[in-house]
Amino acid sequence: MRTLIERPSVSETIEINAAQYPRLIQAYEGLRWLLSRQPESGELLDAHHWIIKQPGVSEIKVPAITAIYRFDHATVEIITVLVSMPPV
């Protein structure tokens, strides 16, 4: 398991959107859990950056989360996230 680090802007994005999407915190915790254990689950963007897209479920108001991150043998750094509600 790797140590997870997130930039302050990531925390802010999650906090701001959590008011609108109450289940966002749970969805984001699930994404953090996955990335700390299997960061290679995403897709490689370039030599250092990865992207992962966690689908949302609009019927129960769980937003989709897209994250750009990088990792090494000890840490995963979440650089940015995008939160959006999938179309119905």
CORFENRA-V363693 format. One line per field, one symbol per residue. ss: DSSP state (H for helix, E for strand, - for the rest). A space follows every 50 residues. Layout:
# CORFENRA-V363693
ss: ???
This chain:
# CORFENRA-V363693
ss: --EEEE-HHHHHHHHHHH-----HHHHHHHHHHHHHH-HHH-EE-----E EEEE--EHHH-E-EEEEEEEE---EEEEEEEEEE----
